[in-house]
Structures are given as structure tokens and as C-alpha cells.
């Protein structure tokens, strides 16, 4: 199944250029484009899509208004914001509200492709510039680990953000699955959230987790396996 994508951009030349780029991405079906949020919502009645690229600044109905309307009426549709500016406050606010990704219009086709795939697979994509803004904002000491989580709690939070199940986390920490599930529930309650997606956003904003690629996660796992094998070997020397 192809990923069905729409684009909302008020500048005709930019809209046509982005539409051309998106339509050439493998496994993506470009469905339609619109010149503002209201135009998009009108056309959406006749189409089914999985994801929409939203220009931040538009007349009649801007990207933020459109995203909030989608979140209310079509929560299943993922939103990727597009902008020429990297306004820190706007980036942080939209991430808190659940925007799936935030890209500059100068992004390469490789990054656009990566963003689409990660948003559809994981529900989110954090670009390099958005990550930089998040961590610069979190440098203040009072914003670091505000809930005073233990070292094990922070490990569990990071594994949850990496996409591991309770069993996989338990295997890595040599703990029972039930213990991990109880810890997970306690952490969710501490953040006053109900889902892992909400936990991921807040832990990023709190500086407890830095997004990693699948390759980085696999490399870390391999290193830990090799270290464990070396320790076992050393005991029998």
C-alpha cells in the first residue's frame, strides 16, 4: 500500500516544486495540493490521505489552525509542518500538541523521504534543527529530570522511546516483564499521560531522551551483547 500524501502551500511555484518532489518518492502517492487550510479541508471531503505537509504561514487559514482542526476531526491523519523559519517557541508548542514532524522548506529530498517513512512507521520524526531547538531549550537545570526519576526509570524511558516492548526492556535490564510494566505505568502517571507517544514527546522536551536511528539502537545492542559475552568468557579463563 502506498502512503497517500497531500500538500498545503500558498505559493504556487513552491507548491508545484514540492508536489513534484513528493510524487517521485517511492511508495508515496501524491493525492492533491491546496493553497490554504480552508481549501485543503474542502478538498479533503473528496479524498482519503495518510499524511499532509502543511505550510506554517498561509492566508485565510494557516498551518497551525489547519493542524488543530485535523487533530480534532481527523486524528488519524499525520501532519508535517513546513516553514522557512526555525522559531523556537512555535516548534516546541507544535511538538507538544502532537505534530508528527517539523521541517524547513530547504530540507533535502532525502530528509523529506526519511520524515515520511518515520512518521508513518513510528508516528514522529525529529529533524536536526528541531532537535537542536529542543535541547537548547532544555539546557536550563530546572527543566532537567523534573520528576526526579531514578537511573533505572530513565533507562526504561529511553528504551520505551526506542520502541522496545516491556519484555525486551526486561531482558536488557534483567528484570521481570511485570516489573517493567509496573514501572512504565508509574512513569506514565508521573507525567500524567496515558500513551507512550505522549511520554516520548515530554521526555524529549525534558531532555531525558535524544532520538536515535534504528542503526544506532542496533549497534548499541550489539556492543552490549559482545561485552556480556566477553565477561562470561573472562570468568572461565
C-alpha positions as CSV (number, residue, x, y, z in Angstrom):
1,X,0.0,0.0,0.0
2,X,1.3,3.4,-0.9
3,X,1.4,6.3,1.5
4,X,-1.2,8.8,0.4
5,X,0.1,12.4,0.8
6,X,-1.4,15.9,0.4
7,X,0.4,19.3,0.4
8,X,-0.9,22.7,1.5
9,X,1.2,25.7,0.4
10,X,0.1,29.2,-0.6
11,X,3.0,30.0,-3.0
12,X,2.2,28.4,-6.4
13,X,5.9,27.9,-7.5
14,X,6.9,26.3,-4.2
15,X,3.7,24.2,-4.2
16,X,4.4,22.8,-7.6
17,X,8.0,22.2,-6.8
18,X,7.3,20.3,-3.6
19,X,4.5,18.4,-5.2
20,X,6.9,17.2,-7.9
21,X,9.4,16.1,-5.4
22,X,6.9,14.3,-3.2
23,X,5.3,12.5,-6.1
24,X,8.6,10.9,-7.1
25,X,9.3,9.4,-3.7
26,X,9.0,5.5,-3.7
27,X,5.9,4.1,-2.1
28,X,4.2,7.5,-2.0
29,X,1.1,8.5,-3.8
30,X,0.6,12.3,-4.1
31,X,-3.1,12.8,-3.9
32,X,-3.7,16.6,-4.1
33,X,-2.5,20.0,-3.2
34,X,-4.2,23.1,-1.8
35,X,-3.3,26.8,-1.5
36,X,-4.5,27.3,2.1
37,X,-6.0,25.4,5.0
38,X,-9.6,26.0,4.1
39,X,-9.0,24.9,0.5
40,X,-7.4,21.8,1.9
41,X,-10.3,20.9,4.2
42,X,-12.8,21.5,1.4
43,X,-10.8,19.0,-0.9
44,X,-10.3,16.5,1.9
45,X,-14.0,15.7,1.9
46,X,-13.5,14.0,-1.5
47,X,-10.1,12.3,-0.8
48,X,-8.5,9.9,1.6
49,X,-5.0,10.6,2.8
50,X,-2.5,9.3,5.4
51,X,-0.3,12.4,5.7
52,X,-0.3,16.1,4.9
53,X,2.5,18.7,4.6
54,X,1.3,22.0,6.0
55,X,2.9,25.4,5.3
56,X,3.1,27.2,8.6
57,X,2.2,30.7,7.3
58,X,-0.8,31.0,4.9
59,X,-3.7,33.4,4.3
60,X,-7.3,32.5,5.2
61,X,-6.3,29.5,7.3
62,X,-2.7,28.9,8.3
63,X,-0.9,25.7,9.1
64,X,-1.4,25.8,12.9
65,X,-5.2,26.3,12.5
66,X,-5.4,23.6,9.9
67,X,-3.4,21.1,12.1
68,X,-5.6,21.8,15.1
69,X,-8.7,21.2,13.0
70,X,-7.3,18.0,11.7
71,X,-6.3,16.8,15.2
72,X,-9.9,17.3,16.3
73,X,-11.7,15.9,13.3
74,X,-9.2,13.6,11.6
75,X,-6.7,12.4,14.3
76,X,-5.6,9.5,12.0
77,X,-4.0,11.9,9.5
78,X,-0.4,12.7,10.3
79,X,0.8,16.3,9.9
80,X,4.3,17.5,8.9
81,X,4.8,21.3,9.3
82,X,6.8,23.2,6.7
83,X,8.4,26.6,7.3
84,X,11.2,29.0,6.2
85,X,11.8,29.9,9.8
86,X,13.0,28.0,12.9
87,X,11.0,29.8,15.5
88,X,11.9,28.0,18.8
89,X,8.6,28.7,20.6
90,X,6.5,27.6,17.6
91,X,8.5,24.4,17.2
92,X,8.2,23.4,20.9
93,X,4.5,24.3,21.0
94,X,3.6,22.3,17.9
95,X,5.6,19.3,19.1
96,X,3.8,19.4,22.4
97,X,0.5,19.5,20.6
98,X,1.4,16.4,18.6
99,X,2.7,17.5,15.2
100,X,4.5,14.5,13.7
101,X,7.4,16.4,12.2
102,X,8.7,20.0,11.6
103,X,10.8,20.6,8.5
104,X,12.4,23.6,6.9
105,X,11.5,24.1,3.2
106,X,15.2,23.9,2.4
107,X,15.1,20.2,3.5
108,X,16.7,17.7,1.1
109,X,14.6,15.1,-0.7
110,X,16.4,12.5,1.4
111,X,15.2,14.1,4.6
112,X,11.6,14.5,3.3
113,X,11.6,10.8,2.4
114,X,13.0,9.9,5.8
115,X,10.4,12.1,7.5
116,X,7.5,10.5,5.6
117,X,8.7,6.9,6.3
118,X,9.5,7.5,10.0
119,X,6.2,9.4,10.6
120,X,4.2,6.5,9.1
121,X,6.3,3.8,10.9
122,X,6.9,5.5,14.3
123,X,4.4,8.4,14.4
124,X,7.1,11.0,14.6
125,X,10.3,12.4,13.0
126,X,12.6,14.9,14.8
127,X,14.7,16.8,12.3
128,X,18.2,18.0,13.2
129,X,17.2,21.6,13.5
130,X,14.1,20.8,15.6
131,X,16.3,18.5,17.9
132,X,18.7,21.4,18.3
133,X,16.0,23.7,19.4
134,X,14.5,21.2,21.8
135,X,17.9,20.6,23.6
136,X,18.9,24.2,23.7
137,X,15.5,24.9,25.4
138,X,16.2,22.1,27.9
139,X,19.6,23.3,29.0
140,X,18.2,25.1,32.0
141,X,18.9,23.0,35.1
142,X,15.4,23.2,36.5
143,X,14.0,21.6,33.3
144,X,16.2,18.5,33.6
145,X,14.6,15.4,35.0
146,X,11.8,17.5,36.7
147,X,10.2,14.3,38.2
148,X,13.4,13.2,39.8
149,X,13.3,9.8,38.0
150,X,15.8,7.2,39.2
151,X,18.6,5.9,36.9
152,X,16.5,2.8,36.1
153,X,13.5,4.9,35.4
154,X,15.5,7.0,32.9
155,X,16.8,3.8,31.3
156,X,13.2,2.5,30.9
157,X,12.0,5.8,29.5
158,X,14.8,5.7,26.9
159,X,14.0,2.1,25.9
160,X,10.3,3.0,25.6
161,X,11.3,5.9,23.3
162,X,13.4,3.5,21.3
163,X,10.3,1.4,20.7
164,X,11.1,-1.6,22.8
165,X,8.4,-3.8,24.4
166,X,8.2,-4.5,28.2
167,X,9.6,-7.9,27.6
168,X,12.6,-6.6,25.6
169,X,13.3,-3.9,28.2
170,X,13.1,-6.6,30.9
171,X,15.6,-8.7,29.0
172,X,18.0,-5.8,28.8
173,X,17.7,-4.9,32.4
174,X,17.5,-8.5,33.7
175,X,14.0,-7.7,35.2
176,X,10.7,-9.4,35.0
177,X,8.2,-8.2,32.4
178,X,5.7,-7.5,35.1
179,X,8.2,-5.2,36.9
180,X,8.8,-3.2,33.8
181,X,5.1,-2.9,33.2
182,X,4.6,-1.6,36.7
183,X,7.4,0.9,36.3
184,X,6.0,2.0,32.9
185,X,2.6,2.7,34.5
186,X,4.2,4.6,37.3
187,X,6.2,6.8,34.9
188,X,3.1,7.5,32.8
189,X,1.3,8.6,35.9
190,X,4.2,10.8,36.9
191,X,3.9,12.6,33.6
192,X,0.1,12.5,33.8
193,X,-0.2,10.9,30.3
194,X,-1.9,7.8,29.0
195,X,0.2,6.8,26.0
196,X,3.8,6.1,25.1
197,X,3.6,8.7,22.3
198,X,2.8,11.5,24.8
199,X,5.6,10.1,27.1
200,X,8.1,10.3,24.1
201,X,7.3,13.9,23.4
202,X,7.6,15.0,27.0
203,X,10.8,13.1,27.7
204,X,12.4,14.7,24.6
205,X,11.3,18.1,25.9
206,X,12.6,17.3,29.3
207,X,16.0,16.3,27.9
208,X,15.7,12.7,29.0
209,X,15.9,11.2,25.6
210,X,17.7,12.1,22.4
211,X,16.1,10.5,19.3
212,X,18.3,7.8,17.7
213,X,18.2,5.9,14.4
214,X,17.4,2.2,14.2
215,X,21.1,1.6,13.2
216,X,22.3,3.4,16.4
217,X,20.0,1.3,18.5
218,X,21.1,-2.0,16.9
219,X,24.8,-1.0,17.3
220,X,24.3,-0.3,21.0
221,X,22.6,-3.7,21.4
222,X,25.4,-5.5,19.6
223,X,28.0,-3.8,21.7
224,X,26.2,-4.8,24.9
225,X,26.0,-8.4,23.7
226,X,29.7,-8.5,22.9
227,X,30.6,-7.0,26.3
228,X,28.4,-9.6,28.0
229,X,30.0,-12.5,26.1
230,X,33.4,-11.1,26.9
231,X,32.6,-11.0,30.7
232,X,31.3,-14.6,30.5
233,X,34.4,-15.7,28.7
234,X,36.7,-14.0,31.2
235,X,35.1,-15.9,34.1
236,X,36.3,-19.2,32.6
237,X,39.8,-18.2,31.7
